[in-house]
Amino acid sequence: MTMLQLWLEKYAEIANIMGYDIARDRKATEMLASILRSHHIDPPLSNLRELLFEKPSIIFGAGPSLDEKTDDLLRIFPKISERFTLVTADGATQALIERGEIPQIVVTDLDGDVGSLLYSAGKGSLLVVHAHGDNMEKIATYIRDIISSTKLIIGTTQVEPMSPLQNFGGFTDGDRAVFMASKYNAAPIILVGMDFGKIVGKRSKPWLRRNVAAWNDKLKKLEIAYRLISWLTANSNVEIYTTSEIAPPGTRRIRLEEISQIVRCHS
């Protein structure tokens, strides 16, 4: 069974847990695919491969530890983008931009700060834009502005892919970024700000001004993301490290000071 087939079975379980209508996911897939085709956007998969293949990659999530860990990381690696491929999950993009860093890859379902996404796109970031049943209005509102900022766009879906969309696997922006990096053999994969606890980071939603307790639906998503990353490690050869307190089974918790040594071991 291929990884895509495994993922589609896994997503059917997730949709059942979350009460999602998969038909709406398929409708969103058709919508985004049609828009990208009408603008002659071909997925720059060769660019994505070049950025990730066997490259040390840091994936930034929008959890409550994001800002503090990012500050510490930049003190250790002042020229971080020269040493790592930086991948942000949606709202985490804003934290990097505020610190003068532009991620090479942004993974988004358009739920974070759209201004940061457009700024990154204009500065050369490759945007991986996801379609699902709950963001069709945002796709309709923002995708043309994104296309005006960059042609480096890869559309993704969580159901059966339709050209030019891809399905790398994954459910939330953060774990979807991990699945994508794994597919292209990024090594090592280091997670920053992906906390999997019961607190939602202020970067997660544009209207949040502080970290808040996770609401019920968000708790379910965090639990699913936690389990998915563990599932990925069990079904692939990926090595994943995390700087957060909670480490999904199959990953290894590390201190920021250990990153250089881990990268040397993979080179």
Short mmCIF file of the C-alpha atoms (twelve columns), coordinates in Angstrom:
data_MODEL
# 
_entry.id   MODEL 
# 
loop_
_atom_site.group_PDB 
_atom_site.id 
_atom_site.type_symbol 
_atom_site.label_atom_id 
_atom_site.label_alt_id 
_atom_site.label_comp_id 
_atom_site.label_asym_id 
_atom_site.label_seq_id 
_atom_site.Cartn_x 
_atom_site.Cartn_y 
_atom_site.Cartn_z 
_atom_site.pdbx_PDB_model_num 
ATOM 1   C CA . MET A 1   0.000   0.000  0.000   1 
ATOM 2   C CA . THR A 2   1.381   3.420  -0.943  1 
ATOM 3   C CA . MET A 3   1.822   6.235  1.564   1 
ATOM 4   C CA . LEU A 4   -1.066  8.083  -0.131  1 
ATOM 5   C CA . GLN A 5   -3.369  5.088  0.291   1 
ATOM 6   C CA . LEU A 6   -2.324  4.767  3.921   1 
ATOM 7   C CA . TRP A 7   -3.004  8.463  4.422   1 
ATOM 8   C CA . LEU A 8   -6.461  8.357  2.813   1 
ATOM 9   C CA . GLU A 9   -7.435  5.545  5.186   1 
ATOM 10  C CA . LYS A 10  -6.060  7.547  8.105   1 
ATOM 11  C CA . TYR A 11  -7.910  10.682 7.022   1 
ATOM 12  C CA . ALA A 12  -11.206 8.788  6.839   1 
ATOM 13  C CA . GLU A 13  -10.695 8.009  10.539  1 
ATOM 14  C CA . ILE A 14  -9.910  11.657 11.303  1 
ATOM 15  C CA . ALA A 15  -12.954 12.915 9.401   1 
ATOM 16  C CA . ASN A 16  -15.126 10.569 11.436  1 
ATOM 17  C CA . ILE A 17  -13.614 11.799 14.720  1 
ATOM 18  C CA . MET A 18  -14.015 15.469 13.748  1 
ATOM 19  C CA . GLY A 19  -17.424 15.044 12.117  1 
ATOM 20  C CA . TYR A 20  -16.191 16.345 8.755   1 
ATOM 21  C CA . ASP A 21  -18.006 15.930 5.463   1 
ATOM 22  C CA . ILE A 22  -15.385 14.564 3.048   1 
ATOM 23  C CA . ALA A 23  -17.545 15.744 0.134   1 
ATOM 24  C CA . ARG A 24  -16.797 19.331 1.224   1 
ATOM 25  C CA . ASP A 25  -13.057 18.574 1.197   1 
ATOM 26  C CA . ARG A 26  -13.446 17.329 -2.376  1 
ATOM 27  C CA . LYS A 27  -15.376 20.463 -3.319  1 
ATOM 28  C CA . ALA A 28  -12.614 22.655 -1.867  1 
ATOM 29  C CA . THR A 29  -10.045 20.589 -3.767  1 
ATOM 30  C CA . GLU A 30  -11.883 21.166 -7.041  1 
ATOM 31  C CA . MET A 31  -12.152 24.884 -6.271  1 
ATOM 32  C CA . LEU A 32  -8.462  25.460 -5.562  1 
ATOM 33  C CA . ALA A 33  -7.383  23.226 -8.453  1 
ATOM 34  C CA . SER A 34  -9.589  25.177 -10.855 1 
ATOM 35  C CA . ILE A 35  -8.223  28.549 -9.717  1 
ATOM 36  C CA . LEU A 36  -4.598  27.425 -9.978  1 
ATOM 37  C CA . ARG A 37  -5.168  25.910 -13.429 1 
ATOM 38  C CA . SER A 38  -6.894  29.058 -14.651 1 
ATOM 39  C CA . HIS A 39  -3.805  31.060 -13.646 1 
ATOM 40  C CA . HIS A 40  -1.439  28.483 -15.170 1 
ATOM 41  C CA . ILE A 41  0.208   27.765 -11.828 1 
ATOM 42  C CA . ASP A 42  2.296   24.605 -12.125 1 
ATOM 43  C CA . PRO A 43  3.443   23.224 -8.758  1 
ATOM 44  C CA . PRO A 44  7.163   24.006 -8.327  1 
ATOM 45  C CA . LEU A 45  7.947   20.544 -6.962  1 
ATOM 46  C CA . SER A 46  11.548  20.715 -8.138  1 
ATOM 47  C CA . ASN A 47  12.015  23.879 -6.018  1 
ATOM 48  C CA . LEU A 48  10.450  22.120 -3.052  1 
ATOM 49  C CA . ARG A 49  12.711  19.109 -3.488  1 
ATOM 50  C CA . GLU A 50  15.782  21.308 -3.758  1 
ATOM 51  C CA . LEU A 51  14.881  23.066 -0.514  1 
ATOM 52  C CA . LEU A 52  14.187  19.881 1.444   1 
ATOM 53  C CA . PHE A 53  16.030  16.876 0.038   1 
ATOM 54  C CA . GLU A 54  18.527  15.712 2.666   1 
ATOM 55  C CA . LYS A 55  18.602  19.272 4.053   1 
ATOM 56  C CA . PRO A 56  18.470  20.093 7.771   1 
ATOM 57  C CA . SER A 57  15.035  21.623 8.191   1 
ATOM 58  C CA . ILE A 58  13.376  23.499 11.024  1 
ATOM 59  C CA . ILE A 59  9.582   23.500 11.124  1 
ATOM 60  C CA . PHE A 60  8.063   26.288 13.213  1 
ATOM 61  C CA . GLY A 61  4.622   25.764 14.732  1 
ATOM 62  C CA . ALA A 62  2.450   28.457 16.275  1 
ATOM 63  C CA . GLY A 63  2.480   27.015 19.784  1 
ATOM 64  C CA . PRO A 64  3.032   29.026 22.984  1 
ATOM 65  C CA . SER A 65  6.798   28.346 23.075  1 
ATOM 66  C CA . LEU A 66  7.360   29.741 19.559  1 
ATOM 67  C CA . ASP A 67  8.550   33.275 20.339  1 
ATOM 68  C CA . GLU A 68  10.896  32.358 23.177  1 
ATOM 69  C CA . LYS A 69  12.403  29.387 21.326  1 
ATOM 70  C CA . THR A 70  12.820  31.412 18.134  1 
ATOM 71  C CA . ASP A 71  14.680  34.162 19.999  1 
ATOM 72  C CA . ASP A 72  16.995  31.585 21.571  1 
ATOM 73  C CA . LEU A 73  17.491  29.829 18.245  1 
ATOM 74  C CA . LEU A 74  18.482  33.047 16.489  1 
ATOM 75  C CA . ARG A 75  21.032  33.774 19.195  1 
ATOM 76  C CA . ILE A 76  22.624  30.392 18.540  1 
ATOM 77  C CA . PHE A 77  22.305  30.629 14.731  1 
ATOM 78  C CA . PRO A 78  22.388  34.329 13.733  1 
ATOM 79  C CA . LYS A 79  22.530  33.332 10.033  1 
ATOM 80  C CA . ILE A 80  19.968  30.609 10.394  1 
ATOM 81  C CA . SER A 81  18.580  30.646 6.845   1 
ATOM 82  C CA . GLU A 82  22.058  29.884 5.495   1 
ATOM 83  C CA . ARG A 83  22.246  26.679 7.540   1 
ATOM 84  C CA . PHE A 84  18.672  25.397 7.543   1 
ATOM 85  C CA . THR A 85  15.575  25.248 5.410   1 
ATOM 86  C CA . LEU A 86  13.024  27.207 7.432   1 
ATOM 87  C CA . VAL A 87  9.431   26.010 7.171   1 
ATOM 88  C CA . THR A 88  6.630   27.846 8.936   1 
ATOM 89  C CA . ALA A 89  3.181   26.560 9.729   1 
ATOM 90  C CA . ASP A 90  0.778   29.401 8.942   1 
ATOM 91  C CA . GLY A 91  0.682   31.798 11.936  1 
ATOM 92  C CA . ALA A 92  4.296   31.045 12.877  1 
ATOM 93  C CA . THR A 93  5.310   32.981 9.761   1 
ATOM 94  C CA . GLN A 94  4.586   36.264 11.523  1 
ATOM 95  C CA . ALA A 95  7.030   35.486 14.327  1 
ATOM 96  C CA . LEU A 96  9.902   34.959 11.892  1 
ATOM 97  C CA . ILE A 97  9.091   38.067 9.856   1 
ATOM 98  C CA . GLU A 98  9.097   40.212 13.006  1 
ATOM 99  C CA . ARG A 99  12.648  38.983 13.603  1 
ATOM 100 C CA . GLY A 100 13.824  39.744 10.076  1 
ATOM 101 C CA . GLU A 101 13.746  36.155 8.822   1 
ATOM 102 C CA . ILE A 102 11.892  34.934 5.741   1 
ATOM 103 C CA . PRO A 103 10.986  31.238 5.703   1 
ATOM 104 C CA . GLN A 104 11.838  29.397 2.510   1 
ATOM 105 C CA . ILE A 105 8.537   27.467 2.754   1 
ATOM 106 C CA . VAL A 106 5.185   28.452 4.270   1 
ATOM 107 C CA . VAL A 107 2.494   25.819 4.844   1 
ATOM 108 C CA . THR A 108 -0.938  27.358 5.274   1 
ATOM 109 C CA . ASP A 109 -4.679  26.825 5.122   1 
ATOM 110 C CA . LEU A 110 -5.038  30.639 5.217   1 
ATOM 111 C CA . ASP A 111 -6.086  30.631 8.866   1 
ATOM 112 C CA . GLY A 112 -3.189  32.727 10.162  1 
ATOM 113 C CA . ASP A 113 -2.091  36.291 9.538   1 
ATOM 114 C CA . VAL A 114 -2.595  36.689 5.792   1 
ATOM 115 C CA . GLY A 115 -0.495  39.856 5.669   1 
ATOM 116 C CA . SER A 116 2.518   37.823 6.797   1 
ATOM 117 C CA . LEU A 117 1.805   35.173 4.170   1 
ATOM 118 C CA . LEU A 118 1.654   37.782 1.408   1 
ATOM 119 C CA . TYR A 119 4.818   39.480 2.669   1 
ATOM 120 C CA . SER A 120 6.683   36.172 2.679   1 
ATOM 121 C CA . ALA A 121 5.378   35.344 -0.779  1 
ATOM 122 C CA . GLY A 122 6.631   38.675 -2.072  1 
ATOM 123 C CA . LYS A 123 10.058  37.975 -0.546  1 
ATOM 124 C CA . GLY A 124 10.378  34.628 -2.319  1 
ATOM 125 C CA . SER A 125 8.827   32.066 0.016   1 
ATOM 126 C CA . LEU A 126 7.284   29.002 -1.580  1 
ATOM 127 C CA . LEU A 127 3.667   28.834 -0.380  1 
ATOM 128 C CA . VAL A 128 2.001   25.469 0.169   1 
ATOM 129 C CA . VAL A 129 -1.694  26.366 0.235   1 
ATOM 130 C CA . HIS A 130 -4.136  23.797 1.580   1 
ATOM 131 C CA . ALA A 131 -7.774  23.255 0.588   1 
ATOM 132 C CA . HIS A 132 -10.291 21.704 2.978   1 
ATOM 133 C CA . GLY A 133 -13.991 21.848 3.585   1 
ATOM 134 C CA . ASP A 134 -13.856 24.752 6.042   1 
ATOM 135 C CA . ASN A 135 -11.685 27.239 4.160   1 
ATOM 136 C CA . MET A 136 -13.365 27.648 0.782   1 
ATOM 137 C CA . GLU A 137 -14.361 31.230 1.603   1 
ATOM 138 C CA . LYS A 138 -10.757 32.086 2.494   1 
ATOM 139 C CA . ILE A 139 -9.505  30.502 -0.710  1 
ATOM 140 C CA . ALA A 140 -11.970 32.599 -2.684  1 
ATOM 141 C CA . THR A 141 -10.942 35.739 -0.767  1 
ATOM 142 C CA . TYR A 142 -7.150  35.428 -0.696  1 
ATOM 143 C CA . ILE A 143 -5.781  33.078 -3.342  1 
ATOM 144 C CA . ARG A 144 -5.714  35.651 -6.137  1 
ATOM 145 C CA . ASP A 145 -3.765  38.073 -3.951  1 
ATOM 146 C CA . ILE A 146 -1.292  35.279 -3.257  1 
ATOM 147 C CA . ILE A 147 -1.002  34.516 -6.968  1 
ATOM 148 C CA . SER A 148 -0.318  38.218 -7.572  1 
ATOM 149 C CA . SER A 149 2.570   38.000 -5.071  1 
ATOM 150 C CA . THR A 150 4.191   34.790 -6.279  1 
ATOM 151 C CA . LYS A 151 3.941   31.906 -8.724  1 
ATOM 152 C CA . LEU A 152 5.752   29.655 -6.238  1 
ATOM 153 C CA . ILE A 153 2.522   28.020 -5.075  1 
ATOM 154 C CA . ILE A 154 1.781   24.374 -4.409  1 
ATOM 155 C CA . GLY A 155 -1.835  23.533 -3.721  1 
ATOM 156 C CA . THR A 156 -2.557  20.630 -1.380  1 
ATOM 157 C CA . THR A 157 -5.524  18.570 -0.264  1 
ATOM 158 C CA . GLN A 158 -6.254  15.982 2.402   1 
ATOM 159 C CA . VAL A 159 -8.411  13.826 0.099   1 
ATOM 160 C CA . GLU A 160 -7.791  12.361 -3.354  1 
ATOM 161 C CA . PRO A 161 -5.439  14.785 -5.167  1 
ATOM 162 C CA . MET A 162 -6.594  16.520 -8.333  1 
ATOM 163 C CA . SER A 163 -4.064  18.138 -10.684 1 
ATOM 164 C CA . PRO A 164 -2.263  20.385 -9.884  1 
ATOM 165 C CA . LEU A 165 -2.886  19.726 -6.161  1 
ATOM 166 C CA . GLN A 166 -0.710  17.392 -4.101  1 
ATOM 167 C CA . ASN A 167 -1.438  15.271 -1.052  1 
ATOM 168 C CA . PHE A 168 1.654   14.856 1.134   1 
ATOM 169 C CA . GLY A 169 -0.405  13.651 4.088   1 
ATOM 170 C CA . GLY A 170 -1.017  15.461 7.340   1 
ATOM 171 C CA . PHE A 171 -3.977  17.254 8.886   1 
ATOM 172 C CA . THR A 172 -2.999  20.508 10.609  1 
ATOM 173 C CA . ASP A 173 -0.531  22.978 9.087   1 
ATOM 174 C CA . GLY A 174 2.218   21.826 11.431  1 
ATOM 175 C CA . ASP A 175 2.027   18.086 10.961  1 
ATOM 176 C CA . ARG A 176 1.322   18.557 7.250   1 
ATOM 177 C CA . ALA A 177 4.648   20.393 7.009   1 
ATOM 178 C CA . VAL A 178 6.310   17.446 8.744   1 
ATOM 179 C CA . PHE A 179 4.759   14.949 6.315   1 
ATOM 180 C CA . MET A 180 5.927   17.075 3.379   1 
ATOM 181 C CA . ALA A 181 9.480   17.350 4.717   1 
ATOM 182 C CA . SER A 182 9.533   13.610 5.318   1 
ATOM 183 C CA . LYS A 183 8.427   12.872 1.758   1 
ATOM 184 C CA . TYR A 184 11.432  14.796 0.470   1 
ATOM 185 C CA . ASN A 185 13.831  13.156 2.935   1 
ATOM 186 C CA . ALA A 186 14.685  16.297 4.883   1 
ATOM 187 C CA . ALA A 187 17.211  15.361 7.554   1 
ATOM 188 C CA . PRO A 188 17.156  16.113 10.341  1 
ATOM 189 C CA . ILE A 189 13.679  17.540 10.903  1 
ATOM 190 C CA . ILE A 190 13.582  19.788 13.964  1 
ATOM 191 C CA . LEU A 191 10.308  21.074 15.411  1 
ATOM 192 C CA . VAL A 192 10.166  24.453 17.135  1 
ATOM 193 C CA . GLY A 193 6.970   25.802 18.692  1 
ATOM 194 C CA . MET A 194 4.973   22.620 18.035  1 
ATOM 195 C CA . ASP A 195 3.877   22.103 21.623  1 
ATOM 196 C CA . PHE A 196 0.860   19.719 21.549  1 
ATOM 197 C CA . GLY A 197 -0.321  20.877 24.964  1 
ATOM 198 C CA . LYS A 198 -3.595  22.397 26.121  1 
ATOM 199 C CA . ILE A 199 -2.618  25.992 25.386  1 
ATOM 200 C CA . VAL A 200 -3.073  27.673 22.009  1 
ATOM 201 C CA . GLY A 201 -0.289  30.048 21.029  1 
ATOM 202 C CA . LYS A 202 -1.164  33.655 20.254  1 
ATOM 203 C CA . ARG A 203 0.204   33.225 16.710  1 
ATOM 204 C CA . SER A 204 -2.354  30.560 15.876  1 
ATOM 205 C CA . LYS A 205 -5.168  32.957 15.032  1 
ATOM 206 C CA . PRO A 206 -4.984  36.600 13.889  1 
ATOM 207 C CA . TRP A 207 -7.431  37.749 16.558  1 
ATOM 208 C CA . LEU A 208 -5.522  36.276 19.504  1 
ATOM 209 C CA . ARG A 209 -3.460  38.734 21.556  1 
ATOM 210 C CA . ARG A 210 -2.158  36.206 24.078  1 
ATOM 211 C CA . ASN A 211 -1.886  32.483 24.621  1 
ATOM 212 C CA . VAL A 212 -5.244  30.949 25.609  1 
ATOM 213 C CA . ALA A 213 -6.630  27.642 26.802  1 
ATOM 214 C CA . ALA A 214 -7.462  25.363 23.886  1 
ATOM 215 C CA . TRP A 215 -11.138 25.048 23.063  1 
ATOM 216 C CA . ASN A 216 -12.614 21.571 22.491  1 
ATOM 217 C CA . ASP A 217 -12.214 21.432 18.705  1 
ATOM 218 C CA . LYS A 218 -8.615  22.688 18.955  1 
ATOM 219 C CA . LEU A 219 -7.791  20.102 21.615  1 
ATOM 220 C CA . LYS A 220 -8.941  17.381 19.240  1 
ATOM 221 C CA . LYS A 221 -6.766  18.787 16.459  1 
ATOM 222 C CA . LEU A 222 -3.699  19.012 18.699  1 
ATOM 223 C CA . GLU A 223 -4.209  15.413 19.800  1 
ATOM 224 C CA . ILE A 224 -4.582  14.273 16.188  1 
ATOM 225 C CA . ALA A 225 -1.428  16.150 15.139  1 
ATOM 226 C CA . TYR A 226 0.465   14.566 18.045  1 
ATOM 227 C CA . ARG A 227 -0.659  11.090 17.026  1 
ATOM 228 C CA . LEU A 228 -0.020  11.689 13.336  1 
ATOM 229 C CA . ILE A 229 3.612   12.644 13.849  1 
ATOM 230 C CA . SER A 230 4.089   9.503  15.911  1 
ATOM 231 C CA . TRP A 231 2.321   7.479  13.201  1 
ATOM 232 C CA . LEU A 232 4.638   8.975  10.573  1 
ATOM 233 C CA . THR A 233 7.750   7.931  12.478  1 
ATOM 234 C CA . ALA A 234 6.371   4.379  12.684  1 
ATOM 235 C CA . ASN A 235 5.627   4.236  8.949   1 
ATOM 236 C CA . SER A 236 8.782   5.844  7.533   1 
ATOM 237 C CA . ASN A 237 12.487  6.242  8.210   1 
ATOM 238 C CA . VAL A 238 12.156  9.889  9.208   1 
ATOM 239 C CA . GLU A 239 14.068  11.226 12.232  1 
ATOM 240 C CA . ILE A 240 12.206  13.997 14.026  1 
ATOM 241 C CA . TYR A 241 13.476  16.089 16.932  1 
ATOM 242 C CA . THR A 242 11.473  18.528 19.013  1 
ATOM 243 C CA . THR A 243 12.444  21.431 21.250  1 
ATOM 244 C CA . SER A 244 9.071   21.372 23.041  1 
ATOM 245 C CA . GLU A 245 8.211   19.779 26.366  1 
ATOM 246 C CA . ILE A 246 5.858   17.215 24.848  1 
ATOM 247 C CA . ALA A 247 7.509   14.845 22.368  1 
ATOM 248 C CA . PRO A 248 5.275   12.534 20.312  1 
ATOM 249 C CA . PRO A 249 6.349   8.872  20.583  1 
ATOM 250 C CA . GLY A 250 8.984   8.150  17.945  1 
ATOM 251 C CA . THR A 251 10.467  11.657 18.157  1 
ATOM 252 C CA . ARG A 252 13.299  12.826 20.405  1 
ATOM 253 C CA . ARG A 253 13.192  15.845 22.690  1 
ATOM 254 C CA . ILE A 254 16.345  17.971 22.454  1 
ATOM 255 C CA . ARG A 255 17.797  21.226 23.719  1 
ATOM 256 C CA . LEU A 256 18.528  23.965 21.196  1 
ATOM 257 C CA . GLU A 257 22.213  23.643 22.015  1 
ATOM 258 C CA . GLU A 258 22.184  20.078 20.668  1 
ATOM 259 C CA . ILE A 259 21.061  21.038 17.165  1 
ATOM 260 C CA . SER A 260 24.533  21.626 15.729  1 
ATOM 261 C CA . GLN A 261 25.714  18.196 16.843  1 
ATOM 262 C CA . ILE A 262 22.604  16.514 15.427  1 
ATOM 263 C CA . VAL A 263 23.121  18.234 12.073  1 
ATOM 264 C CA . ARG A 264 26.759  17.115 11.985  1 
ATOM 265 C CA . CYS A 265 25.670  13.530 12.590  1 
ATOM 266 C CA . HIS A 266 23.400  13.705 9.524   1 
ATOM 267 C CA . SER A 267 25.960  15.319 7.209   1 
# 
